[in-house]
Amino acid sequence: MILCSKCILPEYFVGIEFDKNNVCNYCRSYKKVAVKGQEAFFRVIDLYKVQGPYDCVVPLSGGKDSSYVLYAAKRLLGLNPLAVNYNNEFQHECAEKNIKGICKKLGVDLRVVHASNSRVKRYVREYIKGTLPFGAQGLSSYICINCVIGYMCSSLQIAKKLGISLILWGTSEDFPGKDFEMKTKISLCRIFFSRRMPNFLKMVLYHFRQRLEFFTSFNNLFRLSRPRLEEDGIKEIRFYDYFDLSKKEIVRVLGEELDWQKPKTVSGIAHFDCILEPLVGYLYYQRLGYNDKISRYSDEIRAGYLTRDEALRLLAEDKIGEYSPAVEHVLRELKLSDEEIGTIKSLQTRKPYYILPS
């Protein structure tokens, strides 16, 4: 297998082409996007800020990106944020500890939102059962959508209820891993007309109930994709469109200033806040031959925040593509049968990324 000689993208990454030196077209055409800066940030804040107990909502997962946004909003920018955590039933215990710890240290109020009746866990279980015959392609297509719904819509609901006009997201328009494409999603019709139709109907029921619980608009009610937050008077701001920081720097600051921690089993800049992460990464790797970590690390290399050797070391630590104990743990948490778990384990047909030639 060929890897780019500058980043770590493999030859089967979507749209990739190599030159004679094995440098990919993504590296050759890369231009670092200039951030808008603090002055532009405060122009938006001043335009939308209203009088009230809170200046903005910061959706908080306990991971590095949203934790740093909360820290910067309070300590560096002088705002009074309200932290909103959507507990999706798969929240890592280390993320929960971070959420409580940094809110206490910063003196920030916290609202925690839960889906009723274990609805997300039920959705994920029925989704896996319904898409199992379709392999990694089916299993990975929509597995995370209910978590996205809860995270986005609960933040909007609270902002509306409390009259807060700003939501500050820990993302950017040109986010790392943007070139990672969730391609060839399984057709929902194929699931509906298969022998797994009962599982499909249960999945849709739990999905619809969650949309009702976190209702934002009729346009979003019947969407199986990411919701669109369209609310007059509420402005969403992507924090990292305005401020440029490396992931290593974010982790360093959070550790020194707020005693923010990550699990010992997780590499320096990897996501860990959801225990589904290892399963989702495993499924995408078996489906495509890469997952979003590979794309994110490649973006960090191009931006000058990681060396190629550092990225390969991180992938080795993360054991990309391996059916790990963390994958097994989450499948057991979902109360899947031994046969179903065995089927998912048997999907491991690609060699783990960290033992491939670089």
C-alpha positions in Angstrom: 0.0 0.0 0.0 1.2 3.5 -0.9 1.2 6.3 1.7 1.8 9.9 0.9 5.4 10.7 1.6 4.6 14.0 3.3 1.4 13.2 5.2 -0.1 9.7 6.0 -3.0 9.5 3.6 -3.3 6.0 1.9 -3.7 5.4 -1.9 -7.4 4.6 -1.5 -8.3 7.9 0.2 -11.1 9.6 -1.7 -9.9 11.6 -4.7 -6.2 11.1 -4.0 -3.5 11.3 -6.6 0.3 10.9 -6.2 3.2 12.6 -8.1 6.4 10.8 -8.9 7.7 11.5 -5.4 4.6 9.9 -3.8 3.3 13.3 -2.6 -0.5 13.5 -2.6 -2.5 16.2 -4.3 -3.9 17.3 -0.9 -0.4 18.2 0.2 0.6 19.8 -3.1 -2.5 22.0 -3.2 -2.6 22.8 0.6 -2.9 26.4 1.6 -3.3 27.2 5.3 -6.6 29.0 5.9 -6.1 32.4 7.7 -8.1 32.8 10.8 -10.3 35.8 11.2 -8.7 37.0 14.4 -9.8 38.3 17.8 -11.0 41.7 16.4 -13.4 40.1 14.0 -14.5 37.7 16.8 -15.5 40.6 19.1 -17.3 42.4 16.2 -19.6 39.4 15.9 -20.0 39.2 19.7 -20.9 42.9 20.0 -23.4 42.6 17.2 -25.3 39.7 18.8 -24.7 40.0 22.5 -27.8 40.8 24.6 -28.2 41.8 28.2 -28.7 38.8 30.5 -27.0 36.4 32.9 -25.0 34.7 30.2 -23.2 36.0 27.1 -23.1 32.7 25.2 -23.7 28.9 25.3 -20.7 26.7 25.0 -21.6 23.1 24.1 -19.2 21.0 26.2 -18.3 17.4 25.6 -15.3 17.1 27.9 -12.9 16.7 25.0 -10.1 19.1 24.2 -11.7 21.4 21.6 -14.9 22.3 23.5 -13.0 22.5 26.8 -10.6 25.0 25.4 -13.4 27.1 24.0 -14.9 27.3 27.5 -11.6 28.2 29.0 -10.9 30.9 26.4 -14.4 32.4 26.6 -14.1 32.8 30.4 -10.4 33.4 31.1 -9.1 35.1 27.9 -12.0 36.8 26.4 -13.9 38.0 29.4 -17.3 36.4 28.5 -19.7 34.8 30.9 -20.6 31.5 29.2 -23.1 28.8 30.1 -21.8 25.3 29.5 -24.2 22.8 28.1 -23.4 19.1 28.1 -25.4 16.6 26.2 -24.8 13.2 27.9 -25.5 10.7 25.1 -25.3 7.7 27.4 -21.9 6.8 25.9 -19.9 9.6 27.6 -16.5 8.5 28.8 -16.0 8.7 32.5 -12.8 10.8 32.0 -14.9 13.3 29.9 -17.5 13.6 32.7 -14.7 14.3 35.2 -13.3 17.0 33.0 -16.7 18.6 32.5 -17.3 18.9 36.2 -13.7 19.9 37.0 -13.2 22.7 34.5 -16.6 24.2 35.2 -15.8 24.3 38.9 -12.4 25.8 38.3 -13.7 28.4 35.9 -16.7 29.3 38.0 -19.0 28.5 35.0 -22.6 27.3 35.4 -23.3 23.9 33.8 -26.5 22.4 32.4 -26.5 18.6 31.6 -29.1 17.2 29.2 -30.1 13.6 28.9 -32.2 11.8 26.3 -35.2 10.1 27.9 -35.6 6.4 28.4 -32.1 5.4 27.1 -33.3 6.4 23.7 -29.9 6.9 22.1 -28.6 3.5 23.4 -31.7 1.8 22.0 -31.3 3.5 18.7 -27.7 2.4 18.3 -28.5 -1.1 19.3 -31.3 -1.5 16.8 -29.3 0.3 14.2 -26.5 -2.2 14.6 -28.9 -5.2 14.5 -30.6 -3.8 11.4 -27.5 -3.1 9.4 -25.4 -6.1 10.4 -26.1 -8.0 7.1 -24.7 -5.1 5.1 -21.2 -5.2 6.8 -19.1 -2.2 7.6 -20.7 -0.1 5.0 -24.1 -0.4 6.6 -22.9 -0.3 10.2 -21.0 2.9 9.9 -23.4 5.0 7.8 -25.7 6.6 10.4 -24.5 5.2 13.7 -23.7 8.7 15.2 -26.6 10.7 14.0 -28.7 10.7 17.2 -25.7 11.9 19.3 -25.3 14.8 16.8 -29.0 15.6 17.1 -28.9 15.8 20.9 -25.7 17.8 21.0 -26.8 20.4 18.5 -30.5 20.7 19.3 -30.2 20.7 23.1 -27.8 23.6 22.9 -30.2 25.6 20.7 -33.2 24.8 23.0 -31.4 26.1 26.1 -30.2 29.2 24.3 -33.8 30.0 23.2 -35.3 29.3 26.6 -32.8 31.6 28.4 -32.7 34.3 25.8 -29.0 33.7 24.9 -28.2 34.9 21.4 -24.8 33.3 20.9 -23.6 29.6 20.6 -19.9 29.1 20.6 -18.9 25.8 19.0 -15.5 24.2 19.3 -15.2 23.6 15.6 -14.1 25.5 12.4 -15.4 25.8 8.9 -12.1 24.3 7.7 -11.9 21.7 10.4 -9.1 19.1 10.5 -10.3 16.0 8.7 -12.7 17.9 6.4 -11.5 15.8 3.4 -12.6 12.7 5.2 -15.7 11.7 3.3 -18.5 9.5 4.7 -19.1 8.1 1.2 -21.3 5.3 -0.1 -23.8 5.4 2.7 -26.1 2.4 2.8 -29.5 3.0 1.3 -32.2 3.0 4.0 -34.5 1.3 1.6 -32.2 -1.7 1.5 -32.5 -2.1 5.3 -36.3 -1.6 5.2 -36.9 -4.3 2.6 -34.5 -6.7 4.2 -35.2 -9.4 6.8 -34.1 -6.8 9.4 -37.1 -4.6 8.8 -38.3 -4.9 12.5 -35.0 -3.5 13.7 -35.2 -0.7 11.1 -38.7 0.3 12.3 -37.6 0.4 16.0 -34.6 2.4 15.0 -36.7 5.0 13.1 -39.1 5.1 16.1 -36.3 6.0 18.6 -34.9 8.5 16.1 -38.2 10.2 15.6 -38.9 10.4 19.4 -35.6 12.0 20.0 -36.3 14.6 17.3 -39.6 15.4 19.1 -37.9 15.6 22.4 -35.3 18.0 21.1 -37.6 19.7 18.6 -36.2 22.8 16.9 -38.2 23.0 13.6 -40.5 20.9 11.4 -37.7 20.9 8.8 -35.5 18.9 11.1 -38.2 16.5 12.4 -38.0 14.0 9.5 -34.3 14.4 8.6 -32.0 11.4 9.1 -29.0 13.6 8.5 -27.4 16.4 10.6 -30.0 18.9 11.8 -30.0 22.5 10.5 -30.2 25.1 13.2 -32.1 28.0 11.8 -33.3 30.3 14.5 -33.7 34.1 14.1 -31.8 36.1 16.7 -29.3 33.3 17.6 -25.9 33.3 16.1 -23.6 30.3 15.9 -19.9 31.0 16.0 -17.2 28.4 15.2 -14.4 29.4 17.6 -11.5 28.0 15.6 -12.5 30.2 12.6 -11.1 33.1 14.6 -8.3 31.6 16.7 -5.5 29.3 15.4 -4.0 26.8 17.9 -2.4 23.4 17.5 -4.0 20.4 19.2 -0.8 19.8 21.2 -0.9 23.4 22.5 -4.6 23.1 23.5 -3.8 19.9 25.4 -0.9 21.5 27.1 -2.8 24.6 28.2 -5.8 22.6 29.5 -3.5 20.3 31.5 -1.6 23.2 33.1 -4.4 25.5 33.7 -7.4 23.3 34.5 -6.0 19.8 35.3 -7.8 18.5 32.2 -7.0 14.8 31.6 -7.3 12.1 29.0 -7.4 8.4 29.5 -4.0 6.8 29.6 -5.0 4.5 26.7 -5.6 7.4 24.4 -2.9 9.2 22.4 -2.1 12.9 22.8 -4.7 14.6 20.5 -7.2 11.8 19.8 -10.9 12.1 20.6 -12.1 10.1 23.6 -15.2 11.8 25.0 -17.5 9.1 23.5 -16.9 5.4 24.2 -18.4 4.7 20.7 -15.3 6.3 19.1 -13.2 3.1 18.9 -16.1 1.2 17.3 -16.9 3.9 14.8 -13.2 4.2 13.9 -12.9 0.4 13.5 -16.0 0.3 11.2 -14.8 3.1 9.0 -11.4 1.7 8.7 -12.7 -1.8 7.7 -15.1 -0.1 5.2 -12.8 2.5 3.6 -9.2 1.6 4.6 -8.9 4.9 6.6 -10.9 6.8 9.1 -11.1 10.4 10.3 -8.0 10.1 12.6 -5.8 9.5 9.6 -7.3 12.5 7.8 -7.1 14.7 10.9 -3.5 13.8 11.6 -2.6 14.5 7.9 -4.2 18.0 8.2 -2.1 18.6 11.4 1.1 17.6 9.4 0.3 20.0 6.6 -0.4 22.9 9.1 3.0 22.2 10.7 1.6 21.1 14.0 2.7 17.5 13.7 5.6 15.7 12.0 4.9 12.7 9.9 6.8 10.5 12.3 4.7 11.8 15.3 1.5 11.1 13.4 2.6 7.5 12.6 3.5 7.1 16.3 0.1 8.3 17.4 -1.6 5.9 15.0 0.4 3.1 16.4 -0.7 4.1 19.9 -4.3 4.3 18.8 -4.1 0.9 17.1 -6.0 2.2 14.1 -8.0 -0.6 12.4 -7.7 -3.1 15.2 -10.6 -4.9 16.9 -9.5 -3.7 20.4 -10.8 -4.4 23.9 -12.5 -0.9 23.7 -14.5 -2.0 20.7 -15.5 -5.3 22.5 -16.5 -3.3 25.6 -19.0 -1.0 23.8 -20.6 -3.9 22.0 -21.1 -5.7 25.3 -22.5 -2.5 26.7 -25.1 -2.5 23.9 -26.1 -6.1 25.0 -25.5 -7.6 21.6 -25.5 -11.4 21.3 -22.2 -13.3 21.0 -23.1 -14.2 17.4 -23.7 -10.5 16.5 -20.4 -9.5 18.2 -18.6 -12.3 16.4 -19.9 -11.0 13.0 -18.6 -7.5 13.7 -15.2 -8.9 14.8 -15.0 -10.9 11.6 -15.1 -7.7 9.6 -11.4 -7.2 10.4 -10.1 -8.0 7.0 -7.7 -5.1 6.6 -4.4 -5.1 8.4 -4.2 -2.5 11.3 -2.8 0.7 9.9 0.2 0.8 12.3 1.8 -2.4 10.9 1.5 -1.3 7.2 4.6 -0.1 5.4 5.0 3.7 5.6 
